[in-house]
Amino acid sequence: MRNKILEILIHFAVNRRKIIYLSTAVITVVMLIFSFFLKMDMRWTALLPQNLPIVKQFVNIDTNFLQPANMIIAVSGEDPVMLEKITDEITALLNRELVADDDMSMDEIKSTGRYARYIYGKLPEEWLERNALKLIKPYDTERIGNIFSDSSLAGYLRGLNDDFESEYTDAENVADQERQIVSSLNGLENFINLMNKSVHGEDVPEIMIVRSVRDLTTGNPYMLSLDSKMALIMVASAIPSDDAQTMILIDYRIEDILRPLQQKYPEYRIERTGMTAIGRDEMDSIGSYTAVLTFFTFVLIFIFLMWNYRSITIPLLNLLGITAGIIWTMGIIAITIGTLNLITSMMMIVLLGLGIDFTIHLSTRFQEEISRGNSIENALRVTIRETGKGVITGALTTSAAFYALMIADTPAIVQFGFCSGTGILLTLLSGMWLLPAFLASRIQSKLAKGKEVRKIKDLKSISVIAVFMNRHSGRVVAVSVILFILGIWGGSKIDWEWNFMNLEPEGLRSIGLMDEIVDRYKLSVTTSMLTVPGIEESRKLSSQFKAKNVVGDVNDISQYISRPDFDEALVHLKNLKVSARSDFKFSDPDNPDIRQQLAEETDRLWANLVEIQALSVTGGQDRIVEKISSLIGDRDTRDNSVMRKLADDLLNGNADWKNLKSFSDTFSHALNEKILRMTENLDPVKENDIPKDILAQFKSKKGDSYLIHILPKKNLYTRKDLESFQSVVSSVAKGVTGNPQLILKMNTETMREGGKAVLAAAIAIFFLLLVDFKRPLIALLTFLPLFGSISLTLGIMYIFKQKFNYINMIALPVILGIGIDDGVHLMHRYLEGGRESLEKSCESVGRAIFLTTVTTMLGFGCLMFYLMRGMASMGFVLFFGVGFCFLITITLLPALIKIFDKIIFRKK
């Protein structure tokens, strides 16, 4: 069957070249058109099996809920007031330029560039003022009533101290109330700073005092960091995240909209992060770099071949044949899969590096036969029938290695196997179909013009090496075994890279900003999620999640709805409303007794904060420790802290009492008015009362479920952290999904299936070798160098401190598929020439396998220049793996041939 196909190829190359050229042109144009419809999909969910529960749940949430954490704008600077001002400007600008109307269709959204559904710059301040007290537990309502029952400055400090002393007497209470404490401490810090300025004679603007009262009562509505030097703004997309192309456009659009504001406030940083921004940065580093690196690889290979052949035409013909095959592959991928993911996006470079091997072997053998005086037809016949067999076997084994990856469950591996395996066959087809016609036309043209056909010289150095290894076969095998054992030992020491961010382009601000957010907020924005059928179930589970030490925060709808025991809280709210009277007489700091009270309560507050800080250290509440440290310092700096100096100045009478009286009056009046507004309406808050932008975060579009957001305390960058977090949250409820769960699953699946893929590729290759050579011993001898190349590759990874990851793990079965070609061609030529033909065989085929190795290494070596470090690591593994395959083929294989040559030719 194979011989008949080869004869057909010979016939067309000699007699029907126009049909070859025309058919190739038509197919290439059609496939090129299809390839324009290829899309990039950078989602991690696209890399995992779609039937996994965490993937199904994630896709369901992504479809039915807004995901504002995917797009984050961070504003950084020194002045928190300016941060709030800039946040308001950004929110207003994005609402005006980016937010779509509710009745807009998806086509209208895309055509107008209004890609967002909501902008979350802060919580609705007026709504919080009316409802904040109606959202908390009865016990907490009583506490707040006690704190604010006396709106005077001294009365507030006394109420606050009483609350601290009654509520936070042990580490367990501090742990349970960490979130509330941090929120109140943010407001307290600003209040103390303003009071300190007043005590020392500075005039404090009324607006700053009113802002402080807001923070002490309803809390700061902005998403400020612990140090109040960063504010976050969330953008909820109107585009589903499976539309990866449009999602990327949102990030570009946001960047364009915000550019004038960055110029307006140069001393503040306005930056973007979140999974959409990281995905866009990935796309930029992969998409544009793929085109640039493919072109660079093309040029590099062309120059190398041109130097080798001393001709411009032959390299050009080789590359034209491969280019057609690559275009065919892209068209087929567009028709079958439709998208390229993180891994398959480097397909063009892979196929260029691999496909050129086929054409090099064919063109080198053709030139060799022509230089011997053979006619064009005879030269083609020998080339296609003899070398073509090895080329076909090499292509089939390589494609089989790739197709073997399709036994995996992970779509990333399956798609890479399909795309690569299909690409190899199509580049083989284009090379075998097109190149012989090109070569025949070229020689015919040269002969017609009376030009001499230049003879390609054999590469004798390879035959010298092979013969030397053949003569010292025992030593070569012994040294090889030692090196292989060392390589395997090194490979056993290689770690796995669990931190996905270490696989991204180095220095990306969108990734660095994620770590900075964790440092500033002591909270990760990489969320896990869970859906529940009811509000009270959401409230119950949220409380359980918050109690876990690895969880930094939990957001759910129950935060915005009055509790079932609201009637118990109502009693305390009514008492607070009575205490906040419009005719309330505020205490006067001119009174010596009031001055003494202020001094004592400030000193008492300092002591209480020291106690809470100690309890927080014991309980591991880092956010509280850091927040209090900004007020009272740490153990070594407490005596020089703002809080301590303020208490001492009041105790010693070193205060501007007149200025403090003005501050006290303004504060007390603002606080009393605030309490009156907060207790004006005491009806419970129901679901219908929630602002629609908040409700959309937690209630599904169908209205049948509610979403809980679970935020880790830190970014989860190790296996231990990922597994620990997953274990903890799954102990509370099953069905939790999110980026932490997807990352953990992606790594464990790749680890599991990577070894399975290597085994499957090895079995497939050995089977095809058996079919081709029809003798187990020859198949085994040809196969053994692959084992050596893998072991040496592991060793070089260990030496250069490379780690395995979900991308470069795929390189190992790829090395098997690529590396077999050298051994196949050498063994075919050796069997063709006979028992004493090793030197001649190596001289003849040596140049071809050297050229194919170098071109393949150039192709994969260019991957090492990817900005995305995961891609670069795959290039590193493939570069050395292919090189080792060549070295072992010309060293170990000749030694094995010497040991087993009598058995090889015994039947002959």
C-alpha positions in Angstrom: 0.0 0.0 0.0 2.8 2.4 1.0 4.7 1.7 -2.2 1.7 2.4 -4.4 1.2 5.7 -2.7 4.8 6.6 -3.2 4.6 5.6 -6.9 1.6 8.0 -7.3 3.6 10.8 -5.7 6.5 10.1 -8.1 4.2 10.1 -11.1 2.6 13.4 -10.2 6.0 15.0 -9.3 7.4 14.0 -12.7 4.4 14.4 -15.0 1.6 16.4 -13.3 3.2 19.3 -11.5 0.6 21.8 -12.5 -2.0 19.7 -10.8 0.2 19.7 -7.7 0.7 23.5 -7.8 -3.0 24.3 -8.5 -4.4 21.9 -5.9 -1.9 23.1 -3.3 -2.8 26.8 -4.0 -6.6 26.1 -3.8 -6.3 24.1 -0.5 -4.0 26.6 1.0 -6.2 29.6 0.2 -9.3 27.9 1.6 -7.5 26.8 4.8 -6.0 30.3 5.2 -9.5 31.8 5.1 -10.7 29.3 7.8 -7.6 30.1 9.9 -8.8 33.7 10.2 -11.7 32.5 12.3 -9.3 31.0 15.0 -9.8 32.5 18.4 -7.6 32.6 21.5 -9.0 31.2 24.7 -6.8 32.0 27.8 -9.2 30.7 30.4 -7.9 28.0 32.8 -11.3 26.3 32.7 -10.7 25.6 29.0 -7.6 23.6 30.0 -9.5 21.2 32.3 -12.0 18.4 31.7 -15.4 20.0 31.3 -17.2 17.2 33.2 -15.3 17.9 36.4 -17.7 19.1 39.2 -15.5 22.2 40.0 -15.4 23.1 36.3 -19.2 22.7 35.9 -19.8 24.7 39.0 -17.4 27.4 37.9 -18.9 27.7 34.4 -22.4 27.8 36.0 -21.3 30.6 38.3 -19.6 32.4 35.4 -22.8 32.2 33.3 -25.3 33.2 36.0 -23.5 35.7 38.2 -21.5 38.8 37.8 -17.8 38.4 38.5 -16.4 41.8 39.3 -13.2 40.4 40.9 -12.1 39.5 37.4 -11.4 43.1 36.6 -9.8 45.3 39.3 -8.5 48.9 39.1 -6.1 49.8 41.9 -5.4 53.5 42.8 -2.3 54.0 45.0 -1.1 57.1 46.8 -0.4 58.8 50.1 -3.6 60.8 50.8 -6.7 58.7 51.5 -9.0 61.6 50.9 -7.5 62.0 47.4 -7.9 58.3 46.9 -11.6 58.6 47.6 -11.8 61.6 45.2 -10.0 59.8 42.4 -12.1 56.7 43.0 -15.3 58.7 42.6 -13.9 60.2 39.4 -13.0 56.8 38.0 -16.4 55.4 39.0 -18.3 58.2 37.4 -16.1 58.1 34.2 -16.5 54.4 33.8 -20.2 54.6 34.4 -20.5 57.2 31.7 -18.2 55.6 29.1 -18.3 51.8 29.8 -21.5 50.7 31.4 -24.2 49.3 29.2 -27.9 50.0 29.6 -30.0 47.2 31.0 -31.9 46.7 27.7 -28.9 46.5 25.4 -28.4 43.4 23.4 -25.0 41.7 23.3 -24.5 42.9 19.7 -25.2 46.5 20.9 -22.9 46.1 23.8 -20.0 45.0 21.6 -20.6 47.6 18.9 -20.8 50.5 21.4 -17.9 49.3 23.5 -20.0 49.5 26.6 -18.7 46.2 28.0 -19.5 46.6 31.7 -22.7 46.0 33.7 -21.7 47.7 37.0 -18.8 49.6 38.5 -18.1 49.0 42.2 -16.1 52.0 43.5 -17.7 52.0 46.9 -20.7 50.7 48.8 -23.8 52.9 48.4 -23.2 55.5 51.2 -26.7 56.8 51.7 -28.2 53.2 51.7 -25.6 52.2 54.3 -26.5 55.2 56.4 -30.2 54.2 56.4 -29.7 50.4 56.9 -26.3 49.6 58.4 -27.6 49.2 62.0 -30.4 46.9 60.8 -28.0 44.4 59.3 -26.1 43.2 62.4 -26.7 40.8 65.3 -28.9 41.9 68.3 -25.8 41.6 70.5 -23.8 43.8 68.3 -26.7 46.3 68.1 -26.6 46.5 71.9 -22.9 47.1 71.8 -23.1 49.9 69.2 -26.0 51.5 71.2 -23.7 51.6 74.3 -20.8 53.1 72.3 -22.9 55.9 70.8 -25.3 56.5 73.6 -23.3 59.6 74.5 -22.4 61.7 71.5 -19.9 63.9 73.3 -16.2 63.4 72.6 -15.5 62.1 76.1 -18.7 60.0 76.1 -17.8 58.4 72.8 -14.3 57.5 74.0 -15.7 56.1 77.3 -18.3 54.0 75.4 -15.6 52.7 73.0 -13.3 51.7 75.9 -16.1 50.0 77.8 -16.9 48.0 74.6 -13.3 47.1 74.1 -12.9 45.9 77.6 -16.1 43.9 77.7 -15.9 42.4 74.2 -12.2 41.6 73.6 -11.0 39.9 76.7 -9.4 36.9 75.0 -7.9 35.8 71.7 -10.9 33.8 70.7 -13.2 36.8 70.7 -10.6 38.8 68.7 -10.5 36.0 66.1 -14.3 35.9 65.8 -14.5 39.6 65.3 -11.4 40.2 63.2 -13.2 41.7 60.2 -15.3 44.1 62.4 -12.3 45.1 64.4 -10.2 46.0 61.3 -13.1 48.0 59.9 -13.5 50.0 63.2 -9.8 50.5 63.6 -9.6 52.1 60.1 -12.0 54.7 61.3 -10.4 55.0 64.7 -7.0 55.7 63.2 -8.3 58.6 61.2 -10.2 59.9 64.2 -7.1 59.8 66.5 -5.0 61.6 63.9 -7.6 64.4 63.6 -7.9 64.6 67.3 -4.1 64.8 67.6 -3.9 67.6 65.1 -6.6 69.5 67.1 -4.8 69.0 70.4 -1.7 70.5 68.9 -3.4 73.6 67.4 -4.1 72.6 63.9 -7.5 73.6 62.4 -9.3 70.5 61.3 -11.8 71.1 58.4 -15.4 70.2 59.2 -15.6 67.9 56.2 -12.7 65.8 57.6 -14.5 65.5 60.9 -17.8 64.5 59.2 -15.8 61.9 57.2 -14.3 60.5 60.4 -17.8 60.2 61.9 -18.9 58.3 58.8 -16.0 55.9 59.2 -16.7 55.3 62.9 -20.4 54.6 62.4 -21.3 53.1 59.0 -17.6 52.4 58.1 -15.7 53.6 55.1 -17.6 52.7 52.0 -14.5 52.7 49.8 -12.3 49.6 49.5 -9.3 51.1 51.2 -6.2 49.1 52.2 -5.1 48.7 55.8 -2.6 51.5 55.4 -5.2 53.6 53.6 -2.8 54.0 50.6 -4.7 52.0 48.1 -8.3 51.9 46.9 -9.8 49.2 44.7 -12.5 49.5 42.0 -14.2 46.4 40.6 -15.7 46.2 37.1 -18.5 43.7 36.5 -18.4 42.6 32.9 -21.5 42.5 30.6 -19.6 40.0 28.5 -19.5 36.3 29.5 -15.9 35.2 30.2 -16.0 32.4 27.7 -15.9 35.2 25.1 -12.2 35.5 25.6 -11.6 37.8 22.6 -14.1 40.4 23.8 -13.0 40.1 27.5 -9.5 41.2 26.4 -11.0 44.2 24.7 -12.6 45.4 28.0 -9.2 45.7 29.5 -7.9 47.7 26.6 -11.0 49.9 26.8 -10.5 50.5 30.5 -6.9 51.4 29.9 -7.8 54.0 27.2 -10.6 55.5 29.4 -8.4 55.9 32.4 -5.3 57.3 30.6 -6.4 61.0 31.0 -7.0 60.5 34.7 -3.5 59.1 35.1 -2.1 62.1 33.4 -4.3 64.3 35.6 -3.0 62.7 38.8 0.7 61.8 38.0 1.6 61.3 41.7 -1.0 58.5 42.0 -0.8 55.2 40.3 -4.0 54.0 38.4 -3.4 50.4 37.4 -5.4 47.3 36.4 -5.2 43.7 37.6 -7.5 40.7 38.0 -7.8 37.6 35.8 -8.9 39.6 32.8 -5.9 41.9 32.9 -3.5 39.0 33.4 -5.3 37.2 30.5 -4.8 40.2 28.3 -1.1 40.4 29.3 -0.8 36.7 28.5 -2.4 37.3 25.1 0.0 40.2 24.4 3.0 38.2 25.4 1.9 35.1 23.5 0.0 36.4 20.5 2.4 39.1 19.3 5.4 37.1 20.4 4.2 34.0 18.6 4.1 35.9 15.3 7.5 37.6 15.9 9.2 34.4 17.1 7.7 32.4 14.2 9.1 34.9 11.8 12.4 34.9 13.6 12.5 31.1 13.6 11.7 31.1 9.9 14.5 33.5 9.1 17.0 31.7 11.3 16.2 28.3 9.8 16.4 29.8 6.3 19.8 31.4 6.9 21.1 28.1 8.4 19.8 26.0 5.4 21.1 28.6 3.0 24.6 28.3 4.5 24.4 24.5 4.4 23.1 24.1 0.8 25.0 27.2 -0.5 21.7 28.0 -2.1 18.8 30.3 -1.6 16.3 28.3 -3.6 16.5 25.0 -1.8 15.8 26.4 1.7 13.0 28.5 0.2 11.4 25.5 -1.4 11.7 23.6 1.9 10.0 26.3 3.9 7.3 26.9 1.3 6.3 23.3 1.6 6.2 23.5 5.3 4.3 26.8 5.3 1.5 25.3 3.3 1.3 22.4 5.8 1.1 24.9 8.8 -1.7 26.9 7.1 -3.6 23.6 6.4 -3.2 22.8 10.1 -4.5 26.1 11.3 -7.5 25.8 9.0 -8.2 22.3 10.3 -7.9 23.5 13.9 -10.3 26.3 13.1 -12.8 23.9 11.6 -12.6 21.2 14.4 -11.7 23.0 17.6 -12.1 26.7 16.8 -9.7 28.0 19.4 -6.1 28.0 20.5 -5.3 27.8 24.2 -2.2 28.6 26.2 -0.5 25.5 25.0 -1.7 25.1 21.4 -0.9 28.7 20.7 2.7 27.9 20.0 1.7 25.4 17.3 3.3 27.3 14.4 6.7 27.3 16.0 6.5 23.6 16.8 5.4 22.6 13.3 8.0 24.8 11.7 10.7 23.1 13.8 9.4 19.6 13.2 8.0 19.8 9.7 11.3 21.1 8.2 12.8 17.8 9.1 10.8 16.0 6.4 11.8 18.3 3.6 15.5 18.4 4.6 15.7 14.6 4.4 14.0 14.6 1.0 15.9 17.5 -0.5 19.2 16.3 0.8 18.7 12.8 -0.7 17.5 14.2 -4.0 20.5 16.5 -4.3 22.7 13.5 -3.5 21.1 11.3 -6.2 21.2 14.1 -8.8 24.9 14.7 -8.1 25.6 11.0 -8.8 24.3 11.5 -12.3 20.8 10.0 -11.9 17.9 11.4 -14.0 15.3 13.5 -12.4 12.8 10.7 -12.4 15.2 8.1 -11.0 16.5 10.6 -8.4 12.9 11.2 -7.3 12.2 7.5 -7.3 15.1 6.7 -5.0 14.4 9.8 -2.8 10.7 9.0 -2.3 10.9 5.2 -2.2 14.0 5.0 0.1 14.3 8.2 2.1 10.6 8.7 1.9 10.0 5.5 3.9 12.1 6.8 6.7 10.4 10.2 6.5 7.0 8.6 6.7 8.0 6.3 9.6 9.5 9.3 11.4 6.3 11.4 10.8 4.0 8.6 11.9 5.9 7.9 15.1 6.1 11.6 15.9 2.4 12.1 15.2 1.6 8.9 17.1 3.4 10.3 20.1 1.3 13.4 19.9 -1.9 11.5 19.3 -1.1 9.4 22.3 -1.6 12.5 24.4 -5.3 12.4 23.5 -5.9 9.5 26.0 -5.7 12.2 28.7 -8.8 13.7 30.2 -7.4 17.2 30.3 -8.5 19.2 27.2 -5.2 21.2 27.2 -3.3 17.9 26.7 -5.9 16.4 24.4 -6.0 19.5 22.1 -2.2 19.8 22.1 -2.0 16.1 21.0 -4.6 16.5 18.3 -3.3 19.7 16.9 0.4 18.6 16.9 -0.4 15.1 15.6 -2.6 16.5 12.8 0.0 19.2 12.1 2.8 16.6 11.7 0.7 14.6 9.2 -0.3 17.7 7.2 3.2 19.0 7.0 4.3 15.6 6.0 1.6 15.6 3.3 2.5 19.0 2.1 6.2 18.2 2.0 5.8 14.9 0.2 3.2 16.4 -2.2 4.8 19.7 -3.0 8.6 19.5 -2.4 9.4 16.8 -5.0 7.6 18.9 -7.7 9.6 21.9 -6.6 12.9 20.1 -6.6 12.2 18.5 -10.0 11.3 21.9 -11.5 14.4 23.5 -10.1 16.8 20.9 -11.5 15.0 20.8 -14.8 15.4 24.6 -15.1 19.1 24.5 -14.2 19.8 21.7 -16.7 17.9 23.6 -19.4 20.1 26.6 -18.8 23.2 24.4 -18.8 24.1 25.1 -15.2 26.0 22.6 -13.1 24.2 20.8 -10.3 26.3 21.4 -7.2 27.1 18.3 -5.2 26.3 18.3 -1.5 29.2 17.1 0.5 28.8 14.5 3.1 29.3 15.4 6.8 32.3 13.2 7.6 32.6 14.3 11.1 29.4 12.5 12.1 30.6 9.3 10.5 34.0 9.6 12.3 32.2 10.0 15.7 29.9 7.0 14.9 32.7 4.8 13.8 34.7 5.7 16.9 31.7 4.8 19.2 31.2 1.6 17.2 34.8 0.5 17.9 34.5 1.3 21.6 31.0 0.0 22.1 31.6 -1.5 25.5 32.9 1.7 27.1 30.2 3.8 25.3 27.4 1.6 26.7 28.9 1.7 30.2 29.3 5.5 30.2 25.8 5.9 28.8 24.3 3.7 31.5 26.0 5.8 34.2 24.9 9.1 32.7 21.4 7.8 32.3 21.2 6.7 35.9 22.5 10.1 37.1 19.9 11.8 34.9 17.1 9.8 36.3 18.4 10.5 39.9 18.4 14.2 39.0 15.0 14.0 37.6 13.7 12.5 40.8 14.8 15.6 42.6 13.0 18.1 40.3 10.2 20.0 42.0 6.8 20.9 40.6 6.0 24.6 40.0 2.6 25.2 41.7 2.7 28.9 41.5 0.9 29.7 38.2 2.2 33.3 38.4 5.8 32.1 38.1 4.8 30.8 34.6 3.6 34.1 33.4 5.8 36.8 31.8 8.3 38.1 34.3 7.7 41.6 35.6 4.0 41.9 34.7 2.5 44.7 36.7 -0.9 43.0 36.7 0.6 40.0 38.6 2.9 42.1 40.9 -0.2 44.2 41.8 -2.0 41.0 43.0 0.8 40.4 45.5 0.8 44.1 46.5 -2.9 43.9 47.2 -2.3 40.9 49.5 0.4 42.9 51.3 -1.8 45.9 51.7 -5.1 44.3 52.5 -3.9 41.0 54.0 -6.4 39.5 51.7 -6.3 37.8 48.3 -8.7 38.8 45.5 -8.4 35.4 44.0 -11.8 34.1 45.2 -13.4 30.7 45.7 -17.2 30.5 45.3 -20.2 28.5 46.3 -23.8 28.6 45.4 -26.7 28.0 47.8 -30.5 27.9 47.4 -31.4 30.3 50.2 -30.3 33.4 52.0 -30.3 32.0 55.5 -28.2 29.0 54.3 -25.8 31.6 52.8 -25.7 33.4 56.2 -25.0 30.1 58.1 -22.2 29.0 55.7 -20.6 32.4 55.6 -20.3 32.4 59.3 -18.7 29.0 59.2 -16.2 30.0 56.5 -15.2 33.2 58.4 -14.3 31.1 61.4 -11.6 29.3 59.4 -8.1 30.6 59.9 -7.1 30.4 56.2 -10.1 32.5 55.1 -9.5 36.2 55.0 -13.1 37.4 54.3 -16.4 36.2 53.0 -19.0 38.2 51.0 -22.5 37.1 50.6 -26.1 38.5 50.3 -26.9 38.0 54.0 -24.6 41.0 54.8 -27.3 43.2 53.2 -30.5 41.7 54.7 -31.8 41.9 58.2 -31.4 38.8 60.3 -34.3 36.6 61.4 -33.8 37.8 65.0 -34.2 41.5 63.9 -36.9 42.0 66.4 -34.4 41.5 69.3 -32.1 44.1 67.8 -35.0 46.5 67.3 -35.2 47.1 71.0 -31.6 48.4 71.1 -32.1 50.5 68.0 -35.0 52.3 69.5 -33.0 53.0 72.7 -30.2 54.4 70.5 -32.7 56.5 68.6 -34.0 58.0 71.9 -30.4 58.8 73.1 -29.7 60.7 69.9 -31.7 63.9 70.5 -31.5 67.1 68.5 -31.4 69.1 71.7 -28.6 67.1 73.3 -26.1 69.3 75.2 -22.5 68.3 74.4 -19.8 68.3 77.0 -17.3 71.2 77.1 -13.5 70.6 77.1 -13.1 73.9 78.9 -14.5 72.2 82.0 -11.5 70.7 84.0 -13.5 67.6 84.8 -14.1 67.0 81.1 -10.5 67.6 80.3 -9.6 65.0 82.9 -12.1 62.6 81.4 -10.6 63.1 77.9 -7.1 62.5 79.2 -8.0 59.4 81.1 -10.1 57.9 78.3 -7.4 58.5 75.7 -4.8 56.8 78.0 -7.3 54.0 78.6 -7.8 53.6 74.9 -4.1 53.3 74.3 -3.9 50.5 77.0 -6.9 48.7 75.4 -5.3 48.8 72.0 -2.1 47.4 73.4 -4.1 44.5 74.9 -6.0 43.9 71.7 -2.7 43.9 69.8 -1.3 41.2 72.1 -4.4 39.1 71.8 -4.2 39.4 68.0 -0.6 38.3 68.0 -1.7 35.2 70.0 -4.6 34.5 67.7 -2.6 35.1 64.5 -4.8 38.0 63.3 -2.2 39.8 61.2 -4.5 42.4 59.9 -5.4 43.6 63.3 -1.8 43.6 64.5 -0.7 45.7 61.5 -3.6 48.1 61.8 -3.0 48.7 65.5 0.7 49.1 64.9 0.0 52.2 62.8 -1.6 53.7 65.9 0.5 52.5 68.9 3.6 51.1 67.2 5.0 47.7 68.1 6.6 46.6 71.3 9.8 48.7 70.8 8.1 51.9 69.5 5.0 52.2 71.6 6.3 55.1 73.8 6.9 57.2 70.7 3.6 56.4 68.9 1.0 59.0 68.0 -1.5 57.5 70.4 0.9 57.5 73.4 2.0 61.1 72.8 -1.6 62.2 72.5 -2.5 60.6 75.8 0.6 62.1 77.5 -0.1 65.6 76.2 -3.7 65.4 77.5 -2.7 64.0 80.8 0.0 66.7 81.2 -2.3 69.5 80.0 -0.2 70.2 76.9 -3.1 70.8 74.7 -4.7 73.6 72.7 -8.0 73.3 74.6 -9.7 76.1 72.6 -9.0 74.3 69.4 -10.0 71.0 70.9 -13.3 72.5 72.0 -14.0 73.4 68.3 -13.1 69.9 67.2 -15.3 68.4 70.1 -18.3 70.4 69.2 -18.1 69.7 65.5 -17.5 66.0 66.2 -20.3 65.6 68.7 -22.8 67.4 66.5 -21.9 65.3 63.4 -22.1 62.1 65.4 -25.5 62.9 66.9 -26.9 63.9 63.5 -25.5 60.7 62.0 -27.1 58.5 64.7 -30.5 60.3 64.1 -30.3 59.5 60.4 -29.2 55.9 61.0 -32.2 55.3 63.3 -34.8 57.3 61.4 -36.4 54.2 59.7 -36.3 51.0 61.7 -38.1 48.7 59.3 -36.1 45.5 58.5 -34.1 45.3 55.3 -35.4 42.8 52.8 -34.1 41.4 49.5 -36.2 43.9 47.5 -34.5 46.8 49.4 -31.0 45.9 48.2 -29.6 48.1 45.5 -29.7 46.1 42.2 -25.9 46.4 41.5 -25.2 44.7 44.9 -28.0 42.1 44.4 -26.6 41.2 41.0 -23.3 40.1 42.6 -25.0 37.5 44.8 -28.3 36.5 43.1 -28.3 34.4 39.9 -29.9 35.6 36.8 -32.5 32.9 37.1 -33.2 33.9 40.7 -32.8 30.4 42.0 -29.5 30.6 43.9 -27.2 32.8 45.8 -23.4 33.2 45.6 -20.9 33.2 48.4 -17.4 34.7 47.8 -14.6 33.1 49.9 -11.4 35.1 49.9 -8.1 33.5 51.2 -5.9 35.4 53.5 -3.0 35.2 51.1 -2.3 34.2 47.5 -2.0 30.4 47.4 1.3 29.7 45.6 2.3 26.3 47.1 0.8 22.8 47.0 0.5 22.9 50.8 -1.4 26.2 50.8 -3.7 25.1 47.9 -4.5 21.7 49.5 -4.9 23.2 52.9 -7.3 25.9 51.7 -9.3 23.4 49.7 -9.5 20.9 52.6 -10.7 23.6 55.0 -13.4 25.1 52.7 -14.6 21.7 51.6 -15.0 20.7 55.2 -17.6 23.4 55.5 -19.4 22.7 52.3 -19.0 20.6 49.2 -19.1 22.2 45.7 -16.7 25.1 46.4 -15.0 26.2 43.2 -12.8 29.1 42.0 -9.3 29.8 40.8 -7.6 28.1 43.8 -9.5 24.9 43.1 -8.9 25.1 39.3 -5.2 25.7 39.8 -4.9 22.8 42.2 -6.8 20.5 39.8 -4.9 21.6 36.8 -1.5 20.8 38.4 -2.6 17.4 39.9 -4.3 16.4 36.6 -1.2 17.3 34.6 1.1 15.5 37.0 -1.1 12.4 36.8 -1.6 12.4 33.0 1.9 13.5 32.1 3.4 10.2 33.1 0.5 8.4 31.4 1.1 10.3 28.2 4.8 9.4 28.2 4.0 5.7 28.6 1.3 5.9 25.9 3.7 7.7 23.5 6.5 5.2 24.1 4.1 2.2 23.4 2.7 3.8 20.3 6.2 4.6 18.9 7.5 1.1 19.7 4.5 -0.5 18.0 5.1 1.6 14.8 8.8 0.7 14.9 7.7 -3.0 15.0 5.4 -2.5 12.1 8.1 -0.7 10.1 11.2 -2.8 10.8 9.2 -6.1 11.4 11.9 -7.2 13.9 11.7 -6.6 17.7 15.4 -6.3 18.2 15.9 -3.6 15.5 12.8 -1.8 16.9 14.2 -1.9 20.4 17.7 -0.7 19.3 16.2 2.2 17.5 14.0 3.0 20.5 16.6 2.9 23.3 18.2 6.3 22.5 14.9 7.8 23.4 15.1 6.5 26.9 18.6 8.0 27.1 17.5 11.4 25.8 14.7 11.6 28.4 17.1 10.8 31.3 19.7 13.3 30.1 17.0 15.9 29.7 15.9 15.4 33.3 19.5 15.7 34.4 20.0 19.0 32.6 16.8 20.3 34.1 18.1 19.4 37.5 21.4 21.1 36.9 19.8 24.3 35.7 17.2 24.2 38.5 14.2 23.9 36.2 10.9 22.9 37.6 8.2 20.8 36.1 4.9 22.6 35.3 1.7 21.9 33.5 3.2 23.2 30.2 6.7 21.7 30.0 5.4 18.3 31.3 4.0 17.8 27.8 7.5 18.2 26.4 8.6 14.7 27.6 6.3 12.7 25.3 7.0 15.2 22.5 10.7 14.5 22.8 10.0 10.8 22.3 8.1 11.6 19.1 10.7 13.9 17.7 13.8 12.1 18.8 12.9 8.8 17.1 13.4 10.3 13.7 17.2 10.3 13.9 17.4 6.7 14.9 14.9 5.7 12.2 16.7 7.3 9.4 20.1 6.0 10.5 18.8 2.5 11.0 17.0 2.5 7.6 20.2 3.7 5.8 22.3 1.1 7.7 19.9 -1.8 6.8 19.8 -0.5 3.2 23.6 -0.5 2.9 24.5 -3.8 4.7 26.6 -4.9 7.7 29.7 -3.0 6.8 27.9 0.2 5.8 27.9 2.1 9.1 30.5 4.6 8.1 29.0 5.2 4.6 25.5 5.3 6.1 26.5 7.9 8.7 28.2 10.0 6.0 25.1 9.9 3.8 22.4 10.4 6.4 24.5 12.3 8.9 24.2 15.6 7.2 20.4 15.2 7.0 19.9 14.3 10.7 22.3 17.0 11.8 20.4 19.6 9.8 17.0 18.4 11.1 18.3 18.4 14.6 19.7 21.9 14.4 16.6 23.3 12.7 14.3 21.6 15.3 16.5 22.9 18.1 16.3 26.4 16.5 12.5 26.1 16.4 12.2 25.0 20.0 15.0 27.2 21.1 13.1 30.2 20.0 10.4 29.2 22.5 12.9 30.1 25.3 12.6 33.7 24.2 8.9 33.8 25.1 8.1 36.3 27.8 5.7 33.8 29.3 8.0 31.7 31.4 5.9 28.5 31.1 6.4 28.6 27.4 10.1 29.3 27.8 10.5 26.4 30.1 9.0 24.1 27.5 11.4 25.5 24.9 14.3 24.7 27.3 13.2 21.1 27.8 12.6 20.5 24.1 15.8 22.3 23.0 18.0 20.0 25.1 15.8 16.9 24.6 16.1 17.1 20.8 19.8 17.8 21.0 20.4 14.7 23.3 18.4 12.5 20.9 20.8 13.4 18.1 23.9 12.9 20.3 22.8 9.6 21.6 21.8 8.5 18.1 25.4 9.1 16.8 27.1 7.7 19.9 25.0 5.0 21.6 23.2 3.6 18.6 26.5 2.8 16.7 27.7 1.1 19.8 24.6 -1.0 20.1 24.8 -1.8 16.4 28.3 -3.2 17.0 27.2 -5.4 19.8 24.1 -6.8 18.0 25.2 -6.6 14.3 25.5 -10.4 13.9 22.0 -10.9 15.2 20.7 -8.0 13.0 22.0 -9.6 9.8 21.8 -13.3 10.8 18.7 -14.0 8.7 20.3 -12.3 5.7 
